[in-house]
Amino acid sequence: MTDHDKLKQLGFSQYEISCYLTLVAHHPINGSRLSRMSGMARSRVYDVLRNMVRKGYVMDIGDGNYGPLPPEELYKRLQHQFDEGLAALKSKLNGASADASYEFIWMIRGYERVIAKAKEMIGKAEQEIYVRLFPDSADRLIPDLKAAQSRGVGVRLIAMGPLPDMFDIQVAHPTTARLRETIGGQSFDIITDKSEALVGIFETDRVDNSPINWTRNRSFVVANRDSLQHDFYHCFLEKIVDRNEPMTEREKTIYAFIKSDH
């Protein structure tokens, strides 16, 4: 998304964006010069200027010249307007919302949107985070998980690839390469506070279009948290049965914790 696209989302037209940015770079300036520098038709420039003056984003400083509202003041004004609007919307929606005994399961597409949602969930977590991540996603979220741990949130991590030990409850999945081939991509699972889930598969060759499920649906959350707990057991069974190796004292501690973590 370009800077122009972001400004459009804030309620500016394409002409207003060109007008304001040109004025910020070159002021004071008259309409004729603004037309030449911005590429807007001269007949259009004055309509845009009048509209911007009416909104308070541009000032008529006399002698046919114009200047912009300082960028920091524009930012404050827009933030105030949007904060007021969001507060009013929240109040309206809270008054209109009916109590429901169910939650929908939403699909989020776009890798950056999913990562942003994951960071939001981790940032809000108060008690626990169950998480299963491949290294690419882990690199983006480890700082957030460490921050959660530092404020007392318990992190239970299944690493789907080589990661250093960072959390008390952490294991390395033993069959990540085969699993990636079997499921056709990289799994992504985060369950926070037994109340919210963000799970799915970033499919190979279509990562940005892969549907990742987000929900607060209790049955979905409980089932996926249970699935992650059983993946901890899988890690221990693979070591004991397939490799015929004993569990370390640390692994025994993790096993006892997961077994009792209802």
C-alpha positions in Angstrom: 0.0 0.0 0.0 1.4 3.4 -1.0 1.5 6.5 1.1 -1.2 7.9 -1.2 -3.4 4.9 -0.5 -2.9 5.3 3.2 -3.9 9.0 3.0 -7.0 8.1 1.0 -8.1 5.8 3.8 -8.0 8.9 6.1 -10.5 10.6 4.0 -8.3 12.6 1.5 -9.0 12.6 -2.2 -6.2 12.1 -4.7 -6.3 15.9 -5.5 -6.2 16.8 -1.8 -3.2 14.6 -1.2 -1.3 16.2 -4.1 -2.3 19.7 -3.0 -1.3 19.2 0.7 2.0 17.4 -0.1 3.0 20.0 -2.6 2.2 22.8 -0.1 4.2 21.1 2.6 7.2 21.0 0.3 6.8 24.5 -1.2 5.0 27.3 0.7 3.8 29.9 0.5 2.6 29.3 -3.0 -0.2 30.6 -5.3 -2.7 28.5 -7.2 -1.0 28.9 -10.5 2.3 27.6 -9.2 0.6 24.9 -7.2 -1.0 23.7 -10.4 2.3 23.5 -12.2 4.1 21.7 -9.4 1.4 19.2 -8.5 0.3 18.4 -12.0 -3.3 19.4 -11.3 -5.3 21.3 -13.8 -5.5 25.0 -12.9 -9.3 24.9 -13.1 -9.3 22.1 -10.5 -6.7 23.6 -8.2 -8.8 26.4 -6.8 -11.8 24.1 -6.0 -9.4 21.8 -4.1 -7.8 24.7 -2.3 -11.2 26.1 -1.2 -12.2 22.7 0.1 -8.9 22.3 2.0 -9.3 25.7 3.5 -12.9 24.8 4.6 -11.6 21.7 6.3 -8.8 23.6 8.0 -5.9 21.8 6.3 -4.8 24.8 4.3 -4.7 28.5 5.1 -5.3 31.4 2.7 -2.5 33.8 3.8 -3.3 36.6 1.4 -2.2 37.9 -1.9 -3.4 34.7 -3.5 -0.9 32.5 -1.6 -1.6 29.5 0.5 0.2 27.5 3.2 -0.4 24.1 4.8 -1.4 23.2 8.3 1.8 22.0 9.9 2.1 18.2 9.5 2.3 17.6 13.3 -0.9 19.6 13.7 -2.6 17.7 10.9 -1.6 14.5 12.6 -3.0 15.6 16.0 -6.3 16.8 14.4 -6.8 13.6 12.4 -6.0 11.4 15.5 -8.5 13.4 17.5 -11.2 13.1 14.8 -10.7 9.3 14.4 -10.5 8.7 18.2 -13.8 10.5 18.6 -15.3 8.6 15.7 -14.1 5.2 16.9 -15.4 6.0 20.5 -18.8 6.8 19.1 -18.8 3.7 16.9 -17.8 1.5 19.8 -20.6 2.9 22.0 -23.1 2.5 19.2 -22.1 -1.1 18.5 -22.0 -2.1 22.2 -25.6 -0.8 22.5 -26.7 -2.7 19.4 -24.9 -6.0 19.9 -27.1 -8.9 21.0 -25.8 -11.5 23.4 -24.8 -14.6 21.6 -23.8 -18.1 22.8 -21.5 -18.7 19.8 -18.7 -17.1 17.9 -18.0 -17.2 14.2 -14.7 -18.5 12.8 -13.2 -15.8 10.6 -10.6 -16.3 7.9 -7.7 -13.8 7.7 -5.6 -13.7 4.5 -2.3 -11.9 4.0 0.8 -12.9 5.9 1.4 -9.4 7.4 -2.3 -9.2 8.6 -1.9 -12.6 10.3 1.4 -11.6 12.0 -0.2 -8.3 13.1 -3.2 -10.2 14.6 -0.8 -12.7 16.3 1.2 -9.8 17.9 -2.1 -8.2 19.1 -3.1 -11.5 20.7 0.2 -12.1 22.4 0.3 -8.5 23.6 -3.1 -8.9 25.3 -2.4 -12.3 26.8 -2.6 -12.4 30.6 -2.1 -16.1 31.6 -0.9 -18.4 28.9 0.1 -18.8 25.3 0.3 -22.1 23.5 2.1 -21.7 20.2 3.5 -23.8 17.4 5.6 -22.0 14.9 8.0 -22.6 12.0 11.2 -20.5 12.1 10.1 -17.8 9.6 7.1 -16.9 11.7 8.9 -17.5 15.0 11.5 -14.9 14.0 8.7 -12.3 13.8 7.0 -13.2 17.0 9.8 -14.3 19.5 10.3 -10.7 20.7 6.6 -10.5 21.5 6.6 -13.9 23.2 9.6 -12.9 25.3 7.9 -9.6 26.3 4.8 -11.7 27.3 6.9 -14.0 29.4 8.6 -11.0 31.1 5.2 -9.8 32.3 4.3 -13.2 33.8 2.5 -14.9 30.9 3.4 -18.6 30.5 4.6 -19.5 27.0 4.4 -23.1 25.8 6.3 -23.3 22.5 6.5 -26.1 19.9 9.4 -25.2 17.6 8.9 -26.5 14.1 12.6 -26.1 13.3 15.8 -25.1 14.9 15.3 -22.5 17.6 17.4 -21.9 20.8 15.8 -22.7 24.1 14.1 -19.6 25.3 11.1 -20.7 27.4 10.7 -23.2 30.2 8.0 -25.1 28.3 9.6 -25.6 24.9 10.2 -28.6 22.7 11.4 -29.2 19.1 9.1 -31.0 16.8 10.9 -34.1 15.5 9.5 -34.4 12.0 9.1 -30.9 10.6 10.5 -31.6 7.1 8.2 -34.5 6.5 5.2 -32.6 8.1 5.8 -29.6 5.9 5.6 -31.9 2.8 2.5 -33.7 4.2 0.5 -30.6 4.9 1.8 -28.6 2.0 3.2 -25.7 3.9 4.0 -24.3 7.4 1.5 -24.7 10.2 0.8 -21.6 12.3 -0.9 -22.0 15.7 -1.5 -19.5 18.6 -3.9 -20.1 21.5 -4.1 -17.4 24.2 -5.7 -17.6 27.6 -7.9 -20.5 26.6 -10.1 -17.9 24.9 -8.7 -17.0 21.4 -7.2 -19.0 18.5 -5.3 -18.1 15.4 -4.5 -21.3 13.5 -4.0 -22.5 9.9 -1.4 -23.4 7.3 0.7 -21.0 5.2 0.6 -23.0 2.0 3.7 -23.3 0.0 3.7 -20.9 -3.1 0.6 -19.1 -1.9 1.6 -17.9 1.6 -0.1 -14.5 1.2 -3.4 -16.0 0.1 -3.6 -18.8 2.7 -6.7 -18.6 4.9 -5.8 -18.5 8.6 -8.6 -19.0 11.1 -9.2 -16.7 13.9 -11.9 -17.1 16.5 -13.1 -17.0 20.1 -15.4 -19.9 19.5 -14.9 -22.0 22.7 -15.1 -25.4 21.1 -12.6 -24.5 18.4 -10.2 -22.9 21.0 -10.4 -25.9 23.3 -9.9 -28.4 20.5 -6.9 -26.6 19.1 -5.3 -26.1 22.5 -5.7 -29.8 23.1 -4.1 -30.5 19.8 -1.0 -28.5 20.7 -0.8 -30.3 24.1 -0.9 -33.7 22.3 1.9 -32.5 20.0 4.1 -32.1 23.1 3.3 -35.8 23.8 4.2 -36.7 20.3 7.6 -35.1 20.7 8.3 -37.3 23.8 6.9 -40.5 22.3 9.0 -40.1 19.2 12.1 -39.9 21.3 11.2 -42.8 23.6 9.6 -45.2 21.1 11.2 -44.4 17.7 14.7 -43.4 18.9 14.7 -45.5 22.0 16.2 -42.7 24.0 15.3 -41.7 27.6 13.7 -38.4 28.4 16.0 -35.8 30.0 15.1 -34.3 33.4 13.9 -31.1 31.6 11.7 -33.1 29.3 10.2 -35.0 32.3 9.4 -31.6 33.9 7.7 -30.4 30.7 5.8 -33.6 30.3 4.5 -33.4 33.9 3.5 -29.7 33.4 1.6 -30.4 30.2 -0.1 -33.4 31.7 -1.4 -31.3 34.6 -2.2 -28.1 32.5 -5.9 -28.4 32.1 
